[in-house]
Amino acid sequence: MLALLAVAAAVHHCPAASIGPGSLSHGGAAGASCLLSSFQNGCKAADYTLSAFGVDTVHSLTFRVERQNGRCAVAIVESFRVVPQPPRLTSRLACTRVHRLNGDVVADRCTPKRTVSLTKLSA
């Protein structure tokens, strides 16, 4: 039990970001940059959540840096929620690269194949 708590405590929680409704935005790119840094500097365990809010909906991507089969990877869980219902899982991805691209931070080389922005998300 103590070992499990030590592992959980070792995860760095990067600041979350949220978008919407409209042009409302909180958190900026600090969380995306934090996750990128954790990935590039020794595959340090970290997590970050990006959410887009509508009038009664929440679309979220949760990113987690972790070791998978001896390689550094980012596990991504995508969910969608219509308030007041619980969130519904819409996809899971595993990506082996996180980098800056055209002023954005993106995860790519994903399974299933996809490129995912860590800063832009539509509701």
BAMAR-68731 format. One record per residue: residue number from 1; residue in one letter; x, y, z negated of N, C-alpha, C in turn. Coordinates in Angstrom, 1 decimal, padded with zeros to 4 digits. Layout:
REM residues N
 num residuo n_east n_north   n_up ca_east ca_north  ca_up c_east c_north   c_up
 NUM       A      X       Y      Z       X        Y      Z      X       Y      Z
...
//
This chain:
REM residues 123
 num residuo n_east n_north   n_up ca_east ca_north  ca_up c_east c_north   c_up
   1       M  000.8  -001.2  000.0   000.0    000.0  000.0  000.9   001.3  000.0
   2       L  001.9   001.3 -000.8   002.8    002.4 -000.9  003.5   002.6  000.4
   3       A  003.9   001.5  001.1   004.6    001.6  002.4  003.7   002.3  003.4
   4       L  002.4   001.9  003.4   001.4    002.5  004.3  001.2   004.0  004.1
   5       L  001.2   004.4  002.8   001.1    005.8  002.5  002.4   006.6  003.0
   6       A  003.5   005.9  002.8   004.8    006.6  003.3  004.8   006.8  004.8
   7       V  004.3   005.8  005.5   004.2    005.9  007.0  003.2   007.0  007.4
   8       A  002.1   007.1  006.7   001.0    008.1  007.0  001.6   009.5  006.7
   9       A  002.3   009.6  005.6   002.9    010.9  005.2  004.0   011.4  006.2
  10       A  004.6   010.4  006.9   005.7    010.8  007.8  005.2   011.4  009.1
  11       V  003.9   011.3  009.4   003.3    011.9  010.6  003.2   013.4  010.5
  12       H  003.8   014.1  011.4   003.7    015.6  011.4  002.4   015.9  012.1
  13       H  001.6   016.7  011.5   000.3    017.2  012.0  000.5   018.5  012.7
  14       C  000.5   018.6  014.0   000.6    019.8  014.7 -000.7   020.6  014.7
  15       P -000.6   021.9  014.7  -001.8    022.7  014.6 -002.8   022.4  015.8
  16       A -004.0   022.2  015.5  -005.1    021.9  016.4 -005.4   023.2  017.3
  17       A -006.0   023.0  018.4  -006.4    024.1  019.3 -007.9   023.8  019.7
  18       S -008.6   024.9  019.8  -010.0    024.7  020.3 -010.4   025.8  021.3
  19       I -011.3   025.5  022.2  -011.7    026.4  023.3 -013.2   026.4  023.3
  20       G -013.8   027.6  023.4  -015.2    027.8  023.7 -016.0   028.0  022.4
  21       P -017.3   028.3  022.6  -017.9    028.5  023.8 -017.4   029.8  024.5
  22       G -017.6   029.9  025.8  -017.2    031.1  026.5 -015.7   031.2  026.5
  23       S -015.1   032.4  026.2  -013.7    032.6  026.2 -013.1   032.5  024.9
  24       L -013.8   032.1  023.9  -013.3    031.9  022.5 -012.2   030.9  022.5
  25       S -011.1   031.2  021.9  -010.0    030.2  021.8 -009.2   030.4  020.5
  26       H -008.9   029.3  019.9  -008.1    029.3  018.6 -007.0   028.3  018.7
  27       G -005.8   028.7  018.1  -004.7    027.8  018.1 -003.6   028.0  019.1
  28       G -004.0   028.6  020.3  -003.0    028.8  021.3 -002.3   027.5  021.7
  29       A -001.0   027.6  022.1  -000.3    026.5  022.6  000.7   026.0  021.5
  30       A  000.6   026.4  020.3   001.5    026.0  019.2  001.5   024.5  019.0
  31       G  000.3   023.9  019.0   000.2    022.5  018.8  000.7   021.7  019.9
  32       A  000.5   022.1  021.1   001.0    021.4  022.3  002.6   021.5  022.3
  33       S  003.1   022.6  022.0   004.6    022.8  021.9  005.2   021.9  020.8
  34       C  004.5   021.8  019.7   004.9    021.0  018.5  004.9   019.5  018.9
  35       L  003.9   019.1  019.6   003.9    017.7  020.0  005.0   017.4  021.0
  36       L  005.2   018.3  022.0   006.3    018.2  022.9  007.6   018.0  022.2
  37       S  007.8   018.9  021.2   009.1    018.9  020.5  009.3   017.5  019.8
  38       S  008.2   017.0  019.1   008.3    015.7  018.4  008.6   014.6  019.4
  39       F  008.0   014.7  020.6   008.3    013.7  021.6  009.7   013.7  022.1
  40       Q  010.2   014.9  022.4   011.5    015.1  023.0  012.7   014.9  022.0
  41       N  012.4   015.1  020.7   013.5    015.1  019.7  013.4   013.9  018.8
  42       G  013.6   012.7  019.4   013.7    011.5  018.7  012.4   010.7  018.5
  43       C  011.4   011.1  019.2   010.1    010.4  019.2  009.6   010.4  017.7
  44       K  009.6   011.5  017.1   009.1    011.7  015.8  007.6   011.6  015.8
  45       A  007.0   010.8  014.9   005.5    010.6  014.8  004.9   012.0  014.5
  46       A  003.9   012.3  015.4   003.1    013.6  015.3  001.8   013.4  015.9
  47       D  000.8   014.2  015.5  -000.5    014.2  016.2 -001.0   015.6  016.4
  48       Y -001.9   015.8  017.3  -002.4    017.1  017.8 -003.8   016.8  018.4
  49       T -004.7   017.8  018.1  -006.1    017.6  018.7 -006.4   018.9  019.5
  50       L -006.9   018.7  020.7  -007.4    019.8  021.5 -008.9   019.6  021.7
  51       S -009.8   020.6  021.4  -011.2    020.4  021.5 -011.8   021.5  022.3
  52       A -012.9   021.2  023.0  -013.7    022.2  023.8 -015.1   022.1  023.2
  53       F -015.6   023.3  022.9  -017.0    023.3  022.3 -017.9   024.0  023.3
  54       G -019.1   023.4  023.4  -020.2    023.9  024.1 -021.2   024.4  023.0
  55       V -022.5   024.6  023.4  -023.5    025.1  022.5 -023.8   024.0  021.5
  56       D -023.9   022.7  021.9  -024.1    021.6  021.0 -023.3   020.4  021.4
  57       T -022.1   020.6  022.0  -021.2    019.5  022.4 -019.8   019.8  021.9
  58       V -019.1   018.7  021.8  -017.6    018.8  021.5 -016.9   017.7  022.3
  59       H -016.0   018.2  023.1  -015.1    017.3  023.9 -013.7   017.4  023.3
  60       S -013.2   016.3  022.9  -011.9    016.3  022.2 -010.9   015.3  022.8
  61       L -009.6   015.7  022.8  -008.5    014.9  023.1 -007.6   014.9  021.8
  62       T -007.3   013.7  021.3  -006.3    013.6  020.2 -005.1   012.9  020.7
  63       F -003.9   013.5  020.5  -002.7    013.1  021.0 -001.8   012.6  019.8
  64       R -001.1   011.5  020.0  -000.3    010.9  018.9  001.0   010.4  019.5
  65       V  002.1   010.9  019.0   003.4    010.4  019.4  003.7   009.2  018.6
  66       E  004.1   008.1  019.3   004.4    006.9  018.6  005.3   006.0  019.5
  67       R  005.9   005.0  018.9   006.7    004.0  019.6  005.8   002.9  020.0
  68       Q  005.9   002.6  021.3   005.1    001.4  021.9  006.1   000.6  022.7
  69       N  006.2  -000.7  022.2   007.1   -001.6  022.9  008.6  -001.1  023.1
  70       G  009.0  -000.4  022.0   010.4    000.1  022.0  010.6   001.4  022.7
  71       R  009.5   002.0  023.3   009.6    003.2  024.1  008.8   004.3  023.4
  72       C  009.2   005.6  023.6   008.4    006.7  023.1  007.2   006.8  024.0
  73       A  006.0   007.0  023.4   004.8    007.2  024.2  003.9   008.2  023.4
  74       V  002.9   008.6  024.2   001.8    009.4  023.6  000.5   008.7  023.8
  75       A -000.1   008.3  022.7  -001.4    007.7  022.8 -002.5   008.8  022.8
  76       I -003.4   008.7  023.7  -004.4    009.8  023.8 -005.8   009.1  023.7
  77       V -006.6   009.7  022.8  -008.0    009.2  022.7 -008.9   010.4  023.0
  78       E -009.8   010.2  024.0  -010.7    011.2  024.4 -012.1   010.8  023.9
  79       S -012.8   011.8  023.3  -014.2    011.6  022.8 -015.1   012.7  023.2
  80       F -016.4   012.4  023.2  -017.4    013.4  023.5 -018.5   013.3  022.4
  81       R -019.0   014.4  021.9  -020.0    014.4  020.9 -021.1   015.4  021.2
  82       V -022.4   014.9  021.1  -023.5    015.8  021.2 -024.0   015.9  019.7
  83       V -023.9   017.1  019.2  -024.2    017.4  017.7 -025.7   017.1  017.5
  84       P -026.2   016.4  016.5  -025.5    015.9  015.3 -025.0   014.5  015.4
  85       Q -025.0   013.9  016.6  -024.6    012.5  016.7 -023.1   012.3  016.5
  86       P -022.7   011.1  016.1  -021.2    010.9  016.0 -020.5   010.9  017.3
  87       P -019.2   011.2  017.3  -018.4    011.2  018.6 -018.5   009.8  019.3
  88       R -018.4   009.8  020.6  -018.4    008.6  021.4 -017.0   008.6  022.1
  89       L -016.3   007.5  022.0  -015.0    007.3  022.7 -015.3   007.2  024.2
  90       T -014.6   008.1  024.9  -014.8    008.0  026.4 -013.6   007.4  027.1
  91       S -012.4   007.5  026.5  -011.2    006.9  027.2 -010.0   006.8  026.2
  92       R -009.1   005.9  026.5  -007.9    005.8  025.8 -006.8   005.7  026.9
  93       L -005.7   006.4  026.6  -004.5    006.4  027.5 -003.3   006.2  026.8
  94       A -002.2   005.7  027.4  -000.9    005.7  026.9  000.0   006.3  027.9
  95       C  000.7   007.4  027.6   001.6    008.1  028.5  003.0   008.0  028.0
  96       T  003.9   007.9  029.0   005.4    007.7  028.6  006.2   009.0  028.9
  97       R  005.5   010.1  029.3   006.3    011.3  029.4  005.4   012.5  029.0
  98       V  006.0   013.5  028.3   005.4    014.8  028.0  006.4   015.8  028.4
  99       H  006.0   016.9  029.1   006.9    017.9  029.6  006.2   019.2  029.9
 100       R  006.9   020.2  030.2   006.3    021.5  030.6  006.2   021.4  032.2
 101       L  005.1   021.9  032.7   004.9    021.9  034.1  004.0   023.2  034.5
 102       N  004.6   024.1  035.2   004.0    025.3  035.6  003.3   026.1  034.5
 103       G  004.1   026.3  033.4   003.6    027.0  032.2  002.6   026.3  031.3
 104       D  002.4   025.0  031.6   001.6    024.1  030.8  002.4   023.0  030.1
 105       V  001.8   022.3  029.1   002.4    021.1  028.6  001.5   020.0  029.0
 106       V  002.1   019.0  029.7   001.3    017.9  030.2  001.9   016.5  029.8
 107       A  001.0   015.5  029.7   001.4    014.1  029.5  001.1   013.4  030.9
 108       D  002.1   012.7  031.3   001.9    011.9  032.6  002.6   010.5  032.5
 109       R  002.6   009.9  033.6   003.1    008.5  033.6  002.2   007.7  032.7
 110       C  000.9   007.9  032.8  -000.1    007.3  031.9 -000.7   006.0  032.5
 111       T -001.2   005.2  031.5  -002.0    004.0  031.9 -003.3   004.1  031.1
 112       P -004.4   004.2  031.9  -004.5    004.2  033.3 -004.0   005.5  033.9
 113       K -003.7   005.5  035.2  -003.0    006.6  035.8 -003.8   007.9  035.7
 114       R -003.1   008.9  035.2  -003.7    010.2  035.0 -002.7   011.2  034.4
 115       T -002.8   012.4  034.7  -002.0    013.5  034.1 -003.0   014.3  033.2
 116       V -002.5   014.6  032.0  -003.4    015.2  031.0 -002.8   016.5  030.5
 117       S -003.5   017.6  030.5  -003.0    018.9  030.0 -003.2   018.8  028.5
 118       L -002.2   019.4  027.7  -002.3    019.5  026.3 -002.9   020.8  025.9
 119       T -003.2   021.7  026.9  -003.6    023.1  026.5 -004.9   023.4  027.2
 120       K -005.3   022.7  028.2  -006.6    023.1  029.0 -007.5   021.9  028.9
 121       L -008.8   022.2  028.6  -009.8    021.2  028.5 -011.1   021.9  028.8
 122       S -011.9   021.3  029.6  -013.3    021.9  029.9 -014.3   021.1  029.1
 123       A -015.4   021.8  028.7  -016.4    021.2  027.9 -017.3   020.4  028.7
//
